[in-house]
Amino acid sequence: MTTFNQAFHFKNIKKNNFWMKNICYTLLIALLFSSCSEYQKALKSEDIATKFKMGTELFDAGKYSKANKLFAQIAPQYRGKPQAEKLMYMYSTSFYKMKDYYLAGYQFERFEDQYPKSEKAEEAGFLGAKSFYYLSPVYSKEQKETVTALEKLQLFINKYPDSEYLPEANKLIQELDYKLERKAFEIAKLYNEIANFESEDYEASIKAFDNFLLEYPGTTFREDAMYYRFDAAYKLGINSIERKRQDRLNTALKYYNAFYKAYPESQYTAEASLMNTELQTAIQNYTTKS
């Protein structure tokens, strides 16, 4: 083949590819418009069967937002019909997939109540409880939703003790429990910090840590809590008024002994030992003076 013919042949191939691409793009655009058009027709249609069919196809294709709009239109009309169970399951799940966890939790609870014998009831119960888990905020904020999520997950575990979702449910509960522990610990610690800068009243801090350790005996913050409790008692004793000084020094010493017995090789040992030495000296001086 001559150079001219080769160039002409190559040019034709490029030209054909260009037209093929254009045709594919045109068909794709036409398909998209057709799909949108069918969806708009279904939205405006008075035929609930058309909406159900289109909604199911969209749901199966992972287009949950569009499916949800169709399901919302027909859910009341399907109440009591054979297809209602499937419809309400897809409707609830579409909220979950859209990350609208408030409505997902509500709809899954409704589904489980209305269809307790459904093969999807257990899954709905778990996803409903998990929706409340997702509503739980960071530990530093109000934890009302966290408490609700714990209650919902515990109810699920009580209702389905042999569920395949049990390991995940227990894991979610552990995460939520930790969040409440962290919240309580930070509040108790804050009392100590406020006392450091605003007053000599460390009693609130000591009480907060006492309550924290009583409520969460197995907490991962136990070492820190015991140290900060001692720290607050030490500062209260050292800075105490004379008539309360002896009792408070002895209380601080008691908290030091409890801390050291539990954590003799703590990260706080060196600092706590210095504080203990100062306490011992203060107690000895007070005894000598008496």
BAVEXVEX-344234 format. One line per 3 residues: number of its first residue (from 1); their letters; for each residue x, y, z of N, C-alpha, C. Coordinates in pm, whole numbers. Atoms other than C-alpha are relative to their C-alpha. Layout:
% BAVEXVEX-344234
NUM = A = X/Y/Z/X/Y/Z/X/Y/Z ~ ...;
This chain:
% BAVEXVEX-344234
1 = MTT = 85/-119/0/0/0/0/89/124/0 ~ -82/-121/10/140/339/-101/-20/86/123 ~ 9/-91/-115/204/609/154/-128/80/-5;
4 = FNQ = 124/-77/15/-86/808/8/-121/-81/43 ~ 113/87/-35/-323/513/39/-5/-27/151 ~ -4/24/-144/-207/442/394/-55/119/76;
7 = AFH = 47/-121/-65/-270/801/493/-150/15/-17 ~ 144/-11/27/-612/797/328/-79/-101/85 ~ 65/106/-78/-701/467/502/-6/40/148;
10 = FKN = -8/-41/-140/-589/602/841/-98/113/29 ~ 93/-112/-14/-790/920/786/-144/-48/6 ~ 136/56/-1/-1103/715/712/-33/-68/133;
13 = IKK = 21/68/-129/-1054/509/1027/-30/102/109 ~ 20/-106/-100/-1025/827/1238/-139/63/-16 ~ 130/-62/28/-1331/969/1066/-113/-92/47;
16 = NNF = 103/97/-42/-1532/650/1128/-10/-7/153 ~ 0/3/-147/-1424/642/1494/-69/123/57 ~ 62/-125/-45/-1530/1004/1533/-152/-11/-7;
19 = WMK = 145/12/16/-1877/929/1393/-59/-105/94 ~ 48/104/-92/-1911/613/1603/-14/56/142 ~ 5/-61/-133/-1828/810/1918/-119/94/12;
22 = NIC = 112/-94/-1/-2081/1076/1825/-133/-73/10 ~ 123/79/-3/-2347/814/1765/-23/-57/140 ~ 12/57/-135/-2273/649/2103/-42/106/101;
25 = YTL = 36/-109/-90/-2290/982/2284/-146/41/-20 ~ 139/-39/31/-2615/1068/2108/-98/-101/58 ~ 87/105/-53/-2768/732/2200/-6/4/151;
28 = LIA = -5/-6/-146/-2652/769/2560/-84/114/53 ~ 79/-117/-40/-2800/1117/2589/-150/-26/-19 ~ 140/32/28/-3122/997/2429/-55/-97/105;
31 = LLF = 41/98/-101/-3134/706/2673/-23/67/135 ~ 14/-71/-127/-3081/938/2969/-126/85/2 ~ 120/-82/8/-3351/1175/2854/-126/-87/4;
34 = SSC = 113/93/1/-3581/880/2791/-29/-50/140 ~ 13/49/-137/-3511/748/3139/-61/107/89 ~ 54/-112/-79/-3576/1090/3294/-145/24/-33;
37 = SEY = 137/-21/45/-3888/1124/3088/-93/-105/59 ~ 81/108/-57/-4018/784/3206/-21/22/149 ~ 10/-26/-143/-3944/880/3565/-99/113/28;
40 = QKA = 91/-112/-17/-4125/1213/3530/-144/-42/-26 ~ 134/51/30/-4421/1034/3374/-54/-81/117 ~ 42/82/-114/-4429/789/3664/-38/88/119;
43 = LKS = 30/-92/-110/-4420/1075/3916/-137/64/-17 ~ 126/-70/27/-4717/1243/3749/-117/-96/-22 ~ 104/99/30/-4906/922/3680/-96/-19/118;
46 = EDI = 100/32/-103/-5226/838/3870/-1/-150/27 ~ -1/146/-12/-5150/465/3829/104/-42/104 ~ -94/37/-106/-4997/335/4154/86/-120/-39;
49 = ATK = -78/116/44/-4885/13/3982/122/46/-81 ~ -110/-56/79/-4672/219/3741/108/57/93 ~ -95/-58/-97/-4514/404/4033/74/-111/75;
52 = FKM = -61/111/-72/-4453/76/4218/107/-67/-87 ~ -93/66/92/-4286/-83/3913/125/85/-23 ~ -113/-90/24/-4068/220/3837/84/16/127;
55 = GTE = -70/-14/-128/-3980/264/4206/86/-121/31 ~ -75/124/-24/-3873/-101/4235/123/-7/-90 ~ -112/2/94/-3654/-74/3924/109/98/44;
58 = LFD = -95/-100/-46/-3490/242/4057/70/-46/129 ~ -56/52/-125/-3441/83/4400/106/-106/-28 ~ -94/107/36/-3275/-223/4247/126/55/-69;
61 = AGK = -113/-62/69/-3051/8/4043/82/90/93 ~ -73/-82/-97/-2939/188/4359/-33/149/-6 ~ 41/-141/9/-3120/514/4275/-107/25/106;
64 = YSK = 91/3/-115/-3271/541/4621/-80/128/17 ~ 71/-126/-17/-3364/908/4620/-122/8/-92 ~ 112/0/94/-3580/877/4309/-105/-104/39;
67 = ANK = 93/105/-41/-3730/551/4428/-81/46/121 ~ 66/-46/-122/-3810/709/4763/-116/94/-29 ~ 106/-94/35/-4013/986/4601/-125/-71/-53;
70 = LFA = 113/78/51/-4228/733/4420/-68/-79/111 ~ 57/78/-110/-4273/515/4728/-82/88/94 ~ 71/-91/-89/-4378/817/4934/-139/33/-54;
73 = QIA = 128/-33/62/-4658/885/4685/-102/-112/15 ~ 95/112/6/-4807/536/4695/-12/-80/130 ~ 3/79/-124/-4737/406/5048/-139/-5/64;
76 = PQY = 133/7/-62/-5082/507/5184/-99/-88/-78 ~ 95/77/83/-5268/347/4889/25/-150/6 ~ -32/143/-2/-5089/13/4932/-23/-63/136;
79 = RGK = 22/54/-134/-5175/-23/5299/-105/-112/-5 ~ 90/115/-2/-5333/-368/5348/8/-87/-123 ~ -13/79/123/-5241/-490/4999/118/-99/13;
82 = PQA = -108/100/-6/-5016/-796/4935/139/58/-26 ~ -131/-58/35/-4739/-577/4792/51/97/106 ~ -34/-103/-99/-4734/-349/5098/129/-34/76;
85 = EKL = -120/39/-77/-4468/-549/5285/128/32/-77 ~ -118/-27/81/-4218/-529/5000/20/150/-17 ~ -8/-144/20/-4301/-165/4938/56/71/123;
88 = MYM = -43/-68/-122/-4253/-61/5301/144/-35/38 ~ -141/36/-23/-3926/-254/5327/91/86/-88 ~ -80/-82/91/-3790/-74/5018/-5/147/41;
91 = YST = 17/-140/-42/-3927/258/5144/90/30/120 ~ -85/-17/-119/-3754/217/5482/147/-3/-37 ~ -140/16/39/-3430/100/5323/50/118/-81;
94 = SFY = -42/-115/81/-3426/391/5080/40/117/89 ~ -40/-106/-94/-3416/634/5374/138/-31/58 ~ -129/42/-58/-3127/436/5525/113/23/-100;
97 = KMK = -103/-17/103/-2934/436/5196/26/148/-30 ~ -15/-143/20/-2993/810/5166/62/68/122 ~ -58/-49/-127/-2848/848/5519/-92/97/74;
100 = DYY = 99/-75/-76/-3169/1004/5644/-39/-89/118 ~ 12/101/-105/-3135/814/5971/-116/25/96 ~ 119/-25/-81/-3416/988/6158/-120/-75/-56;
103 = LAG = 115/65/63/-3676/869/5909/23/-149/-20 ~ -30/143/14/-3499/537/5852/-34/-74/129 ~ 30/64/-129/-3519/452/6223/-150/-11/23;
106 = YQF = 146/-2/-19/-3885/552/6235/-69/-101/-92 ~ 66/89/97/-3982/361/5919/32/-147/26 ~ -34/139/-31/-3793/44/6014/-77/-50/122;
109 = ERF = 79/38/-118/-3968/41/6352/-144/-28/-39 ~ 137/21/49/-4304/76/6178/-10/-132/-77 ~ 1/123/79/-4215/-205/5939/1/-122/92;
112 = EDQ = -11/114/-91/-4115/-441/6222/-128/-20/79 ~ 127/10/-75/-4434/-361/6416/-113/-55/-88 ~ 108/39/91/-4658/-410/6112/19/-139/-59;
115 = YPK = -28/130/62/-4484/-721/5977/95/-82/88 ~ -88/71/-93/-4343/-909/6279/42/-139/-49 ~ -33/134/50/-4345/-1241/6089/75/5/-133;
118 = SEK = -69/-14/127/-4172/-1103/5782/143/-54/10 ~ -139/47/2/-3840/-1258/5680/98/117/8 ~ -82/-120/-8/-3712/-900/5677/-11/69/136;
121 = AEE = 25/-67/-128/-3829/-819/6032/127/16/83 ~ -124/-5/-78/-3497/-904/6199/97/103/-58 ~ -88/-97/65/-3297/-705/5945/-49/142/25;
124 = AGF = 58/-132/-23/-3536/-413/5982/24/45/144 ~ -24/-33/-140/-3501/-429/6360/143/46/23 ~ -140/-37/-17/-3124/-415/6337/32/132/-68;
127 = LGA = -31/-124/73/-3105/-141/6072/-69/120/66 ~ 67/-107/-73/-3358/62/6270/82/45/119 ~ -84/-31/-116/-3142/39/6583/131/65/-44;
130 = KSF = -126/-55/51/-2829/108/6378/-18/144/-48 ~ 28/-137/43/-2994/421/6239/16/96/118 ~ -15/-84/-118/-3009/559/6593/147/11/41;
133 = YYL = -145/-4/-26/-2641/469/6635/65/111/-82 ~ -57/-103/88/-2559/694/6339/-40/141/43 ~ 44/-131/-47/-2750/978/6506/76/46/124;
136 = SPV = -76/-34/-120/-2522/966/6810/110/101/-34 ~ -100/-104/32/-2306/1284/6816/135/-30/62 ~ -132/14/-61/-1942/1326/6916/-14/14/151;
139 = YSK = 13/10/-145/-1875/1274/7288/-14/136/68 ~ 0/-131/-64/-1835/1646/7360/-137/67/-1 ~ 134/-59/8/-2200/1717/7274/-98/-73/91;
142 = EQK = 107/65/-78/-2525/1632/7451/-22/-142/-52 ~ 1/142/38/-2561/1252/7454/-138/-67/6 ~ 136/56/-2/-2939/1208/7446/-18/-107/-107;
145 = ETV = 14/97/111/-2924/1032/7107/83/-125/25 ~ -84/116/-32/-2646/805/7233/-73/-94/94 ~ 77/81/-95/-2861/686/7523/-114/-71/-73;
148 = TAL = 109/61/77/-3151/626/7283/51/-114/-87 ~ -59/104/85/-2926/428/7046/34/-124/82 ~ -32/113/-88/-2807/210/7335/-126/-77/36;
151 = EKL = 128/65/-34/-3166/140/7436/-54/-80/-119 ~ 52/67/121/-3267/50/7078/82/-126/-31 ~ -86/116/28/-2968/-183/7030/-20/-109/104;
154 = QLF = 22/100/-103/-3029/-353/7363/-135/-69/-19 ~ 131/58/29/-3395/-405/7274/11/-101/-115 ~ -20/92/113/-3286/-564/6945/66/-129/48;
157 = INK = -71/118/-50/-3045/-799/7125/-92/-87/85 ~ 96/76/-84/-3315/-898/7375/-103/-73/-86 ~ 103/58/87/-3560/-967/7093/55/-107/-92;
160 = YPD = -62/95/92/-3316/-1152/6866/135/-46/55 ~ -127/40/-66/-3056/-1316/7095/90/-88/-86 ~ -79/87/88/-2943/-1554/6819/21/62/-138;
163 = SEY = -7/-68/130/-2932/-1295/6542/140/-5/-60 ~ -128/-8/72/-2660/-1295/6279/63/139/16 ~ -50/-137/-19/-2630/-923/6354/51/25/142;
166 = LPE = -37/-17/-141/-2547/-984/6722/144/51/19 ~ -138/-51/-18/-2165/-938/6690/12/149/-32 ~ -7/-141/37/-2209/-606/6511/-75/87/101;
169 = ANK = 78/-76/-99/-2477/-492/6758/81/21/127 ~ -83/-12/-121/-2244/-564/7052/115/98/-22 ~ -109/-93/32/-1963/-374/6879/-49/145/3;
172 = LIQ = 57/-134/-1/-2188/-72/6831/-28/47/142 ~ 27/-33/-141/-2290/-85/7198/129/38/70 ~ -129/-32/-61/-1924/-86/7303/46/140/-39;
175 = ELD = -39/-133/47/-1857/222/7091/-82/109/69 ~ 87/-99/-64/-2155/405/7238/29/12/149 ~ -36/-2/-143/-2064/305/7595/128/80/22;
178 = YKL = -126/-73/-11/-1713/437/7540/-25/151/-12 ~ 30/-141/19/-1858/767/7421/-58/62/128 ~ 57/-49/-125/-2062/804/7741/108/8/109;
181 = ERK = -112/-2/-95/-1755/714/7949/88/122/-22 ~ -87/-114/33/-1546/974/7769/-67/131/40 ~ 73/-120/-36/-1816/1235/7820/5/23/151;
184 = AFE = 0/-11/-147/-1840/1164/8196/139/32/53 ~ -138/-25/-43/-1462/1159/8234/40/145/-26 ~ -38/-136/35/-1415/1491/8055/-72/102/87;
187 = IAK = 73/-91/-89/-1684/1654/8270/67/4/136 ~ -68/6/-130/-1513/1534/8589/134/72/-6 ~ -130/-65/18/-1177/1652/8457/-16/152/-10;
190 = LYN = 25/-143/15/-1327/1990/8369/-19/68/136 ~ 16/-55/-135/-1428/2043/8733/137/32/61 ~ -135/-20/-52/-1061/2005/8825/66/122/-64;
193 = EIA = -61/-111/72/-951/2252/8558/-63/133/41 ~ 69/-123/-44/-1215/2507/8663/50/39/139 ~ -49/-27/-134/-1102/2472/9024/140/58/-3;
196 = NFE = -138/-50/12/-741/2532/8918/3/150/-24 ~ -10/-140/44/-821/2868/8769/-105/92/62 ~ 109/-86/-44/-1140/2991/8931/-29/-7/150;
199 = SED = 32/10/-142/-1161/2868/9292/86/-106/65 ~ -70/103/-75/-1018/2650/9564/-94/-115/35 ~ 99/102/-32/-1324/2434/9572/20/-121/-93;
202 = YEA = -28/121/80/-1195/2097/9443/-95/-114/36 ~ 89/108/-46/-1469/1902/9618/-90/-52/-112 ~ 85/42/112/-1688/1900/9306/75/-95/-92;
205 = SIK = -82/87/84/-1402/1745/9109/15/-139/63 ~ -17/128/-71/-1341/1476/9372/-129/-82/-7 ~ 129/70/4/-1711/1391/9386/-31/-51/-140;
208 = AFD = 26/41/138/-1736/1380/9007/81/-123/-37 ~ -83/117/29/-1445/1134/8983/-44/-121/82 ~ 55/110/-79/-1588/925/9268/-119/-63/-70;
211 = NFL = 119/48/70/-1917/898/9081/37/-69/-131 ~ -44/59/127/-1739/827/8753/55/-141/20 ~ -62/130/-27/-1535/539/8899/-103/-101/51;
214 = LEY = 106/88/-48/-1846/399/9066/-89/-46/-115 ~ 89/31/112/-2053/414/8748/69/-81/-109 ~ -75/70/105/-1779/285/8515/123/-69/61;
217 = PGT = -112/66/-69/-1565/44/8723/103/-62/-95 ~ -93/62/95/-1411/-116/8412/49/96/-107 ~ -33/-99/102/-1343/207/8226/148/1/-37;
220 = TFR = -139/-14/47/-1029/256/8020/63/128/54 ~ -50/-126/-57/-998/597/8190/25/-11/151 ~ -10/18/-146/-962/446/8538/129/58/56;
223 = EDA = -128/-52/-48/-593/528/8579/0/152/3 ~ 4/-146/8/-641/888/8466/-95/57/106 ~ 99/-49/-95/-951/929/8681/52/-6/143;
226 = MYY = -54/14/-136/-777/799/8995/111/102/26 ~ -106/-99/-17/-481/1028/8936/-60/141/17 ~ 58/-133/-9/-693/1340/8875/-82/19/127;
229 = RFD = 70/-8/-128/-905/1259/9179/99/31/112 ~ -104/-27/-99/-588/1245/9389/53/142/-15 ~ -50/-135/27/-464/1564/9224/-92/106/61;
232 = AAY = 96/-95/-56/-784/1746/9322/2/-3/152 ~ -3/13/-146/-770/1609/9679/128/61/58 ~ -128/-57/-42/-404/1708/9708/-8/153/3;
235 = KLG = 10/-146/7/-472/2066/9598/-98/55/103 ~ 97/-42/-102/-775/2088/9825/64/-1/138 ~ -63/12/-131/-571/1967/10123/108/104/22;
238 = INS = -112/-93/-13/-263/2181/10061/-48/145/15 ~ 51/-138/-1/-469/2498/10006/-117/21/95 ~ 117/-4/-86/-726/2426/10275/14/101/114;
241 = IER = -1/-84/-120/-826/2654/10557/41/-86/119 ~ -64/71/-111/-674/2559/10891/-92/-104/66 ~ 87/92/-76/-976/2399/11059/-40/-126/-80;
244 = KRQ = 33/118/83/-1032/2160/10765/125/-67/-57 ~ -124/42/65/-670/2108/10671/38/-145/30 ~ -46/134/-37/-590/1790/10865/-83/-109/-67;
247 = DRL = 89/101/62/-892/1593/10744/23/-8/-151 ~ -16/-1/145/-835/1699/10386/136/-54/-42 ~ -132/57/28/-465/1613/10393/-4/-152/10;
250 = NTA = 13/145/-17/-550/1266/10522/-83/-64/-111 ~ 81/50/112/-817/1224/10255/84/-7/-127 ~ -88/-1/118/-565/1320/9987/98/-116/6;
253 = LKY = -94/112/-18/-319/1066/10130/-69/-133/-30 ~ 78/122/27/-590/799/10114/-15/-20/-151 ~ 16/10/145/-650/875/9745/134/-32/-68;
256 = YNA = -131/32/56/-276/862/9676/29/-150/17 ~ -25/142/-27/-246/518/9839/-83/-90/-92 ~ 86/78/89/-541/390/9634/54/4/-143;
259 = FYK = -55/-14/135/-387/526/9314/129/-81/-16 ~ -129/68/11/-38/391/9384/-14/-152/7 ~ 23/144/-11/-169/49/9483/-50/-58/-132;
262 = AYP = 58/47/127/-362/19/9158/98/17/-116 ~ -88/-30/113/-95/174/8932/139/42/49 ~ -134/-34/-53/256/157/9088/97/47/-107;
265 = ESQ = -90/-40/109/418/205/8746/-73/89/-101 ~ 79/-89/84/181/468/8612/86/107/-66 ~ -66/-115/65/280/746/8375/1/121/93;
268 = YTA = 9/-112/-95/184/975/8666/79/-25/129 ~ -64/40/-127/397/797/8930/96/105/53 ~ -101/-96/-46/681/1050/8944/-65/125/58;
271 = EAS = 66/-122/-46/453/1351/8975/-80/-27/127 ~ 81/35/-117/223/1174/9222/88/-20/123 ~ -92/23/-112/522/1076/9439/47/132/61;
274 = LMN = -38/-132/-50/633/1439/9467/-113/63/81 ~ 116/-52/-70/283/1539/9567/-20/-72/133 ~ 12/79/-123/274/1257/9822/102/44/104;
277 = TEL = -104/-48/-92/603/1375/9974/-41/131/65 ~ 46/-128/-55/459/1723/10014/-114/-21/99 ~ 110/31/-93/148/1576/10176/54/-52/133;
280 = QTA = -59/60/-121/357/1371/10421/64/109/87 ~ -65/-109/-73/556/1680/10515/-104/90/67 ~ 106/-85/-54/240/1888/10562/-70/-65/118;
283 = IQN = 65/73/-109/81/1619/10779/91/-3/123 ~ -97/5/-110/397/1586/10988/12/136/70 ~ -8/-135/-56/421/1962/11034/-126/34/80;
286 = YTT = 127/-28/-68/55/1981/11128/-5/-74/133 ~ 0/81/-122/99/1699/11383/95/60/105 ~ -100/-60/-89/411/1862/11531/-53/129/62;
289 = KS = 55/-126/-46/235/2196/11555/-110/-24/104 ~ 108/32/-94/-59/2031/11731/57/-45/133;
